[in-house]
Amino acid sequence: MKKSAGILLRYILEENKIILWEKIMIDDKIGIVLVNYNGATILNDCVRTIVKSTYTNYEIIVVDNDSKDNSIAMLEEEFPVVTVIKESENHGFAKGCNIGIKHALLNGAEYVMFLNNDTEIDEGMMEELLKHANENTVTVPKMYYYEPKNLVWYAGGKMLWKRGIIEHIGHKLPDNGDFDKINLVDFATGCCMLIHKEIFAKTGLFDEAYFMYFEDVDFSVRLIKEGFNILYIPLAKLWHKVSSSSGGEDSKFFVYYCNRNRLYFLKKNKGLYKFLAVPFVYTRILIKMTMGIIKNNNDKYMYLSLKAFLLGCMGRSEDIIA
């Protein structure tokens, strides 16, 4: 039989009992949203792995944030069937995702999957995510560093409210079997999550004030508040070339936006632990900023994060993004 959610159920008879044998998703179109900015060295690699997927009912939607390289020309030459939405300025990740969501829903997608353009996915990843996703459940895969390939980047996420930070379960640990259980988690990273279209009606879209980083944390909190589940699916796998578009996890862009946006996130999400989280975050920023000045590393840019937040300067920062 076929259900409205597009699930075909197969049953077998065993010891005079009808039991579920297998369920196969058949008609659920996935709109795969990739936000691109100067991704010439990574974008086509990502798309090549998507087109090898065992699940085939999808549309790849690339939202290009006014790239200055030849990434889109290269993409269109190799993959002319990919939908490309060319923007005339760099809107950032959050707005880029929102543009992609709107296109996907207007073009018949039952689900939207966000995927970083600096990832490569396992051929069965989409199928595994879709098996467990529905109108109440967002699914996320196990994510590895691209190198070494068995080192975990994300095996689910926790929200540590007392410190105002998120934690990737299994981060930088080898995949030795400890992260192989399906679990409910607090935090879905924007690197990859699969979301049913009905969920956006209650949560809304990404908050574009973040520009990039922490918009996924904010969205995850709204998911939980609205009663939705975030489910970690370990058999769904991808490999992540971490923060390729912004220069890496220690780049000035990462340092600036993560710290400014963390302060904005805490301001938005006032709660029981705010009186603990805010002093902790400010103290952490001041200490790391001081050490960054002494060591002359990119943590010195935290002063710009603090200044921008206190002045209410959100969205894109022209002095950081060239």
Secondary structure, DSSP 8 states (H G I E B T S, - for coil): -B-TTSEEEEEEEETTEEEEEEEEE-S--EEEEEEESS-TTTHHHHHHHHTT-S---EEEEEEE---SSSHHHHHHHH-TTSEEEE-SS--HHHHHHHHHHHHHHHTT-SEEEEE-TTEEE-TTHHHHHHHH-BTTEEEEEEEEESSSTTBEEES-EEEETTTTEEEETTTT-B-SSTT-S-EE-S---TTEEEEEHHHHHHH-S--GGGSSSSHHHHHHHHHHHTT-EEEEEEEEEEEE-TTGGGT-TTSHHHHHHHHHHHHHHHHHS--TTHHHHHHHHHHHHHHHHHHHHHHTSGGGGHHHHHHHHHTT--S--TTT--
